[in-house]
C-alpha cells in the first residue's frame, strides 16, 4: 500500500505554515519461521539510508494461513 501522511499545518506568530506530504510505503510479507531472519536482513539492507524516515519493521506471528482456493493450510498455503 502506498499512502501519504498529511503534513502539519498551523499558524505560528501570525504566519501560516505547512509541512509537505511525506510519502510512505507499507510492505507486508508472510514467510515461514525459517525465512524470517533472511527476510529481516534483506529488508534492513535494502531500506536503510541512515536517515530519519527509514521506517520500521514489525515482526508478528501468524496463527494459521488458509488458501481459500485449494484449502491448503500452514506453510503449504504460504
N, C-alpha and C positions, 0 to 999 in steps of 0.2 A: 504494500500500500504506500502511496506517495501522498503526502499532505504538507500543508504549510501551517506553521504555527503563526497565529496572529501576532503582529508586532504590538508593542506597547504604544499607547498614545495618551497624552496628558497635557495639561497646561502648567508651566512652571515659571514663576516670576513673570506672569502675563505674556509668556511666549509659548506658543503651541509647538509641540514637537511630536514626532512619531518615529518609531523604530521599524525598519523594513521587515517584511516577512522572512522567516528563516525556513529554508527547505529541509524537510525531514523525510527519511525513508525507513519503513518498517519491514523487516525481513523475518519471516517465521520459518523455522526449519525443524522438522521432526526426524530424528535419527536414532539408531539403536544405541544402547549404552556403550557398546564397543567403539562407536564412531564419535562419541561426544567430545573427547579430547582433541581428536584430529580436526573436527569442525570448529571447535572453540579456538584452536590455534590459528586455523586458516582465516577465520573472521578477524581475529586480533591483528594478524599480519597485514591483511588487505585493507582494513578500515582505519588503522592507526596513522594519524598525521602528527600526533604530539601536540595538537592544538585543542582549544576549547571547542566542544561540539562533536568530538569524535563519536560519541554515543555510548550506549551501554549494551551489555549482553546479559539477558536474563536466562537462567537455566532452570527449567522446571521439569517435573516428572509428568508423564502421561500414563494414566492408569491402564488404558487399553485403547486399541485402534481397531476399527472395523471398516473394511472396504465394502461399501454398500453393494456394488455390482456383483462381486464374487462371494461375499460372505467371509472372506479371509479375515483373520484376527491376528493381533500381536505383530511380531516383526515381519511376518509374511505380508501384512497389509501396508507396511511402510514401503 
